[in-house]
Amino acid sequence: MSELQHKFIIEEAKREAAPITAAFIGQSGAGRTYSALLFARGLVGKDGKIVVIDTEGGRAKIYADDEDIVGFQHMNFELHYSSERYKDAVMTAVIAGADAIIIDS
């Protein structure tokens, strides 16, 4: 039997929280925003807090009273678009207690 050059550790698997990053891609009107909201609701449950960072002029609000989504928080995000502003918007949602954040653009 040859000597192992690399040592590996085998241990009991334990569930760990891991952030999920997902992208919904499709043509205009394909249902990306609605699908993202349903996905987020499924992840966080009926009492979880969803924040939508909306660069689409408030279009996400058309789902505000959808009974499958059960409400969400909305942040209007207008020009100018920059990495720093996106970071600030995400951090604002985190500080506000978001369980899921959707960047709708």
N, C-alpha and C positions, 0 to 999 in steps of 0.2 A: 504494500500500500504506500503510495507516494505521500510525502508531507504536503499539507495544504499551505499554499503561499498566502492566501487571504483567509482570514478568519471571519466567519459569519455567525451571527447570533440568531437563534430561533427562539421565539417567545410566544406566549399566548396572545392572540390578537384581541385588542380592546377597541371598542368603538370610540372614535374621536370626532370632535366637531371639525368640519372642513368647509371653508367657504366655497360656494358654487359660483362659477362664472359661466353664463350662457349667452348665446347670441341668437336672435330670431331674425332671419333674413328672408326677404321676399319683396315682391313688387308693391307699389302703393296700393293700399286697399286689401292686401292679402291677409290682414289680421295680426300683424306683428305685435302691436300694442296690447290688443286684447289677449293674445296668447301669452305674452309676458306677464300680464296681470293675473291670469288664471294660474300660470306656473308659480308665480310668487305666492299667491294665496295658498296653493297646495303645499308649498314649502313651509310657510309660517303659520298655517292654521287660521281658523276663523277669527281669532283674537290678535293675530300678529299685525304689526304695523308695517305697511308698505308705503314707501315714499317714491313718487314718480318725479324725476327731474326731466321736465318737459321742454324740449327745444322746438316743438311743433305748434307754437302759438296756442297752447291750452287744449289741443285736440284730445288728449287723454281724458279730459273731464267728461267726455260723452259716456264714459263707462262708470261714472261716479255712483249711479244708483243701480248698477247691475247686481242682481241678487246672488249671482255666483261668485262675484268678486267681494262683496260685502264691504265696500268702501276702501278708500286709500287716501293718503296725504298727497298734496300736489305742490310742486315748486316750479314756478315759471322761470325758464332760463333763456334769456335773450342775448343778442349780440353784446359784446364781442365774445367769440368762442376761443378759449385758450386752455391749455393743459392746467394752468394754475387756477383758473376759474372753475373748471370741472372738479379739480381736487377740492377746492373750497366748498363747492356744492355738495359733493359726497360727504365731506367732513361735517357739514351742517346737518345732513340727514342722519349721520351716525350719532352726533351729539343729541339730536332730537329723539333718539331711541329707535331708529328704523331697524326692523328685523330683515327687511328686503329693500333693496334700492334698484329702481329701474331707471336707466338713462334712455329716454325715448328721443331718438334723433334720426 
